[in-house]
């Protein structure tokens, strides 16, 4: 059996936390902007920190496990 929790959680967080795709923290004119597709160095750093914090929380602290395969 393979544990796909690491792959799926990391993939979903990467897509959701890509700066400028869904939200951008901090934005150029507002603190939080939605769907602007603009990034800055500060925004990239903040999104990276949030990504690694959430990824570590879900994978280490919570211990999410998603297993596919036959159980024999």
N, C-alpha and C positions, 0 to 999 in steps of 0.2 A: 504494500500500500504506500501511496505517496501522500505527503502532507502538502496541500496546495494553499493553506492559509497564508503563508508568507508571500507567495506570489500574488494571490488575488487581492489581499489587503494592500500590499505595496503598490500594485497596479492602480487600484481605485483611488488611493490617496494621491498618487502621482498625477493622475488625470484631474482630480478635483482641486489639487493645490498648485497646479501650474499657474504661475503669475499671469494675470490678465485674461485667462480663459473663462473662469466662472467669476472669481472675485480677485481683487488686487488690494493688498494691504501694504503700505499706505498708497493711496491713489495720488494722482497729480493735483487734483483740486479738492478732493474729499478724503476723509480718512479711509473709507472703504468704497471702492468703485466696482461695479458689476459689468462684465463683458466689454471692457474697453480695448483689450488686446495690446495694451502698452505696458512696458515693464521698465523698471529702474533697478539699479544695483541694490538699493535698500529693500525694494520689494522682493527681489530674488533671495536675498539673505533671510528675510523674515519668513518667506514661504518655505525655505529650506529647513529652518529651525522648527517650524510647525510640523513639517512633514516627518522629520526624524523623531520628534517628540511623540507624535501620534502613532507612528509606526512602531516605535519601541513600546509604547503603552499597550497597543493591541496585541503585539506578538510576544512580549515578555511578561508584562504584568497580568494581562487577561488570559493569555495562552490560547489564542484562537487556533483551532485545528479544523481543517476541512480535508477529509480524506476521500479519495476516489479509488475504486478498485474492489475486488472481491474479498470478502472476509472468510478465509478458509481455515 
